[in-house]
Amino acid sequence: MAGLEDIKNAGEKLAGKAKEAVGNATDNDKLKAEGQTDQAKASAKQGVTDVKDAAHGVADSFKNENK
């Protein structure tokens, strides 16, 4: 499932970048800030996903050692 989460997070980050770019182009500080916030949220979600993946990898390595 991590692959699906990776794609979703990348899409959210891209949408945030687009929102920020539109905010820059239209001189709309609120929209720019929303875009930056969206990107930060997507990055945080990706960090959680990466930690989960690492934890699963560690658990799998312990399982393999005990066989």
Backbone as CSV, one residue per row, in Angstrom:
resi,resn,N_x,N_y,N_z,CA_x,CA_y,CA_z,C_x,C_y,C_z
1,MET,0.799,-1.204,0.000,0.000,0.000,0.000,0.843,1.271,0.000
2,ALA,2.094,1.138,0.374,2.942,2.325,0.427,3.061,2.981,-0.941
3,GLY,3.073,2.184,-1.997,3.177,2.749,-3.336,2.021,3.678,-3.646
4,LEU,0.830,3.273,-3.255,-0.353,4.102,-3.470,-0.269,5.382,-2.643
5,GLU,0.202,5.269,-1.401,0.362,6.439,-0.547,1.417,7.381,-1.128
6,ASP,2.487,6.829,-1.679,3.527,7.651,-2.302,2.954,8.476,-3.451
7,ILE,2.140,7.836,-4.270,1.538,8.526,-5.415,0.581,9.615,-4.942
8,LYS,-0.231,9.293,-3.946,-1.180,10.275,-3.419,-0.443,11.478,-2.833
9,ASN,0.607,11.222,-2.058,1.378,12.316,-1.468,2.048,13.176,-2.529
10,ALA,2.571,12.546,-3.562,3.200,13.299,-4.650,2.171,14.166,-5.365
11,GLY,0.965,13.626,-5.551,-0.101,14.401,-6.186,-0.504,15.603,-5.347
12,GLU,-0.597,15.397,-4.034,-0.948,16.502,-3.140,0.144,17.574,-3.147
13,LYS,1.396,17.131,-3.188,2.505,18.091,-3.219,2.495,18.884,-4.522
14,LEU,2.223,18.192,-5.627,2.149,18.864,-6.925,1.011,19.873,-6.955
15,ALA,-0.146,19.499,-6.391,-1.278,20.417,-6.332,-0.923,21.645,-5.503
16,GLY,-0.182,21.440,-4.416,0.256,22.567,-3.592,1.201,23.485,-4.341
17,LYS,2.089,22.886,-5.125,3.007,23.703,-5.930,2.240,24.524,-6.959
18,ALA,1.228,23.911,-7.569,0.416,24.621,-8.556,-0.334,25.771,-7.896
19,LYS,-0.894,25.500,-6.729,-1.631,26.538,-6.006,-0.696,27.690,-5.631
20,GLU,0.503,27.349,-5.189,1.481,28.383,-4.843,1.857,29.204,-6.076
21,ALA,2.044,28.531,-7.206,2.411,29.234,-8.443,1.303,30.186,-8.885
22,VAL,0.059,29.741,-8.785,-1.064,30.614,-9.143,-1.109,31.800,-8.182
23,GLY,-0.874,31.541,-6.910,-0.832,32.627,-5.931,0.261,33.635,-6.250
24,ASN,1.415,33.138,-6.660,2.505,34.042,-7.061,2.132,34.850,-8.292
25,ALA,1.551,34.176,-9.276,1.215,34.837,-10.547,0.125,35.885,-10.377
26,THR,-0.794,35.646,-9.456,-1.915,36.570,-9.268,-1.708,37.502,-8.084
27,ASP,-0.549,37.422,-7.467,-0.215,38.239,-6.304,-1.221,38.018,-5.164
28,ASN,-1.609,36.743,-5.008,-2.580,36.363,-3.985,-1.820,35.638,-2.869
29,ASP,-1.518,36.386,-1.810,-0.717,35.831,-0.718,-1.417,34.675,-0.006
30,LYS,-2.742,34.744,0.107,-3.483,33.676,0.781,-3.362,32.364,0.003
31,LEU,-3.532,32.434,-1.306,-3.439,31.242,-2.141,-2.013,30.684,-2.130
32,LYS,-1.047,31.576,-2.162,0.354,31.158,-2.093,0.620,30.411,-0.782
33,ALA,0.130,30.959,0.329,0.323,30.326,1.638,-0.389,28.976,1.704
34,GLU,-1.587,28.895,1.130,-2.305,27.620,1.102,-1.510,26.570,0.340
35,GLY,-0.926,26.966,-0.775,-0.110,26.050,-1.562,1.100,25.560,-0.785
36,GLN,1.740,26.460,-0.071,2.898,26.083,0.732,2.484,25.142,1.866
37,THR,1.319,25.417,2.459,0.813,24.556,3.531,0.491,23.166,2.992
38,ASP,-0.136,23.121,1.832,-0.458,21.832,1.215,0.811,21.015,0.948
39,GLN,1.851,21.686,0.485,3.116,20.999,0.224,3.728,20.475,1.514
40,ALA,3.668,21.265,2.574,4.221,20.843,3.855,3.462,19.638,4.407
41,LYS,2.137,19.655,4.277,1.329,18.526,4.737,1.677,17.266,3.957
42,ALA,1.820,17.388,2.649,2.156,16.227,1.817,3.533,15.685,2.177
43,SER,4.477,16.576,2.447,5.822,16.142,2.840,5.792,15.422,4.186
44,ALA,4.985,15.925,5.113,4.865,15.283,6.419,4.240,13.894,6.279
45,LYS,3.196,13.791,5.452,2.565,12.488,5.222,3.562,11.516,4.604
46,GLN,4.382,12.028,3.687,5.374,11.162,3.056,6.401,10.690,4.070
47,GLY,6.754,11.563,5.002,7.687,11.178,6.051,7.124,10.051,6.910
48,VAL,5.846,10.136,7.237,5.201,9.075,8.011,5.202,7.774,7.219
49,THR,4.887,7.868,5.937,4.886,6.679,5.079,6.276,6.050,5.033
50,ASP,7.306,6.883,4.923,8.681,6.370,4.886,9.046,5.656,6.189
51,VAL,8.613,6.205,7.322,8.897,5.577,8.614,8.175,4.233,8.706
52,LYS,6.926,4.202,8.256,6.170,2.939,8.265,6.886,1.891,7.413
53,ASP,7.333,2.298,6.229,8.041,1.370,5.342,9.312,0.842,6.001
54,ALA,10.040,1.729,6.654,11.275,1.317,7.323,10.971,0.343,8.460
55,ALA,9.911,0.623,9.199,9.533,-0.259,10.307,9.143,-1.642,9.787
56,HIS,8.415,-1.665,8.682,8.046,-2.953,8.088,9.302,-3.703,7.624
57,GLY,10.260,-2.976,7.095,11.505,-3.604,6.650,12.271,-4.220,7.801
58,VAL,12.314,-3.517,8.923,12.995,-4.038,10.110,12.266,-5.276,10.622
59,ALA,10.941,-5.201,10.686,10.158,-6.346,11.158,10.366,-7.549,10.247
60,ASP,10.387,-7.315,8.951,10.604,-8.412,7.998,11.984,-9.027,8.176
61,SER,12.987,-8.205,8.436,14.341,-8.739,8.601,14.433,-9.608,9.865
62,PHE,13.713,-9.220,10.920,13.681,-10.054,12.122,12.973,-11.378,11.851
63,LYS,11.916,-11.337,11.089,11.190,-12.559,10.741,12.095,-13.507,9.968
64,ASN,12.857,-12.939,9.018,13.745,-13.759,8.194,14.897,-14.348,9.000
65,GLU,15.379,-13.619,10.011,16.468,-14.125,10.848,16.004,-15.267,11.739
66,ASN,14.748,-15.280,12.114,14.230,-16.287,13.027,13.744,-17.545,12.325
67,LYS,13.885,-17.613,11.031,13.454,-18.800,10.282,14.528,-19.844,10.284
